[in-house]
Amino acid sequence: MTSIHQIARRTVLAASAALVATAATTSVFASPLADTWPTKAVRIVVGFPGGSSPDLTARTFSEPLSKILGQPVIVENKVGAGGNIGAAEVARATDNHTIGLMINGNMTIAKILNPATAYDPLKDLAPLTLIGVSPLVLTAPLEQPGVAKDADAKTFFAAAKQAGDKWSYGTPGVGTIGHLGTELLKTRSGIAPVHVPYSGYPQVATAMMGGQLQMALLPPALAMAQAQAGKLRLIGVTSSGRSALAPDVPSLAEAGVTNFDLQIWNAFAAPYAMPEAIRTKLAGILVEIARMPEVRQKLFQQGWQTVGTSPEGLANRVKKDTEELSKLIKEQKISNQ
C-alpha cells in the first residue's frame, strides 16, 4: 500500500515537473513560500451541518491531508444560506491556511441568484479540485395520503400533479442544486410543489419522515440509507440512466420525465487572495488524496463518484455550470426569496 509520505513526495515531484514544463523561467511550486507552508493548522470550512454530505467529504480528506502536511487540519461548519455563509468565510480569509469544501451553487450562481451575497464566486474563490459528482434521488415519505406504499413512479407523479401546490419539497437552501433541480423537474413533469429550505439534507430527510414534506431530491447515500431503514421511498434518480451509486433505483426517464439530467458535485476552493504557489501545492496534494483507494471507497460509500480534477478542470466545470444554471434561473424567474 502506498504510504502517505510516498504520496506527499510524489505530489511534490509531479507538480514540480509539470510547472517546469510550462514555465521555464519561474517555478511557482518551488517558491520559498510554498516550501515552508503550512506554518500552522489548516482550516476546511463547510457551509453545511455536521453529518451532511459536504461535511463527510471534508472529514474524509482532513486526516490524510494532516498527515501529508504535518499540521492539524480542522473542519469547521459555518451553516446557512445554502452553504454561502461558509463560502463567504473562505472568500474573505487572509491567513493563507483556510480552504472550503463547497457544492455547485456556492461556486457558480450564488451571486447571480442573490446580488446581496457577500462574495463573488468567480472573483473571490480560486478552484482547487473537483472531488466528486453524483445524481440526486427523488425521495418521498413511506406513508403519504393519496399514494399507496407500493405505488410506482408514474403513480407518484400523477398524485403530485393532482395535489398541485398542496405538496411541499425540501432542499438544503435557496439556489442549491436540490432547489434548482426540483424547479427544473417541475417544468419537465407538470408538478407544482412549494419550496421549503432547510439547513442541510439530513434536516430535509427528517422533515420528510415527520410528514412536513412530500418529496425531495436527496444525495444517493442518504436516500439509500433511509430507504433501507424503511423510513423513505425512492422514486427515481436524476441521471439520464441508472446510476452505479443506486443501481436498483430507476431513472426518472423511466417514469416518463424527459430531457432531465441533473448532477450535484463537491469541490475544494481557496480564497483567490491565497498565493498561487500555495494553491498549486495544495491542489496537487488534494488530487493525490482523491486517488487513494481507501479515500475513493469512502467517497463512493458517501454517494460520490470520484473525479479529482486539476484547478483548470474545475474552473471549466464552474464556467459551464454557471452558464447553464444562470439560464435556468432566468427562465424560471427563480429568486432568493
Buried (B, 14 or more C-beta within 10 A) or exposed (E): EEEBEEBBEEBBEBBBEBBEEEEEEEBBBBBEEBEEBBEEBBBBBBBBBEBBBBBBBBBBBBEBBBBBBEBEBBBEBBBBBBBBBBBBBBBEBEEBBBBBBBBBBBBBBBBBBBEEBBBBBBEBBBBBBBBBBBBBBBBBBBEBEBBEEEBBBEBBBBBBEEBEEEBBBBBBBBBBBBBBBBBBBBEEBEBEBEBBBBBBBBBBBBBBBEEBBBBBBBBBBBBBBBBEEEBBBBBBBBBBEBBEBBEEBBBBBBBEBEEBEBBBBBBBBBBBEBBBBBBBBBBBBBBBBBEBEEBBEBBBEBBBBBBBBBBEBBBBBBEEBBEEBBEBBEEEEBEBE
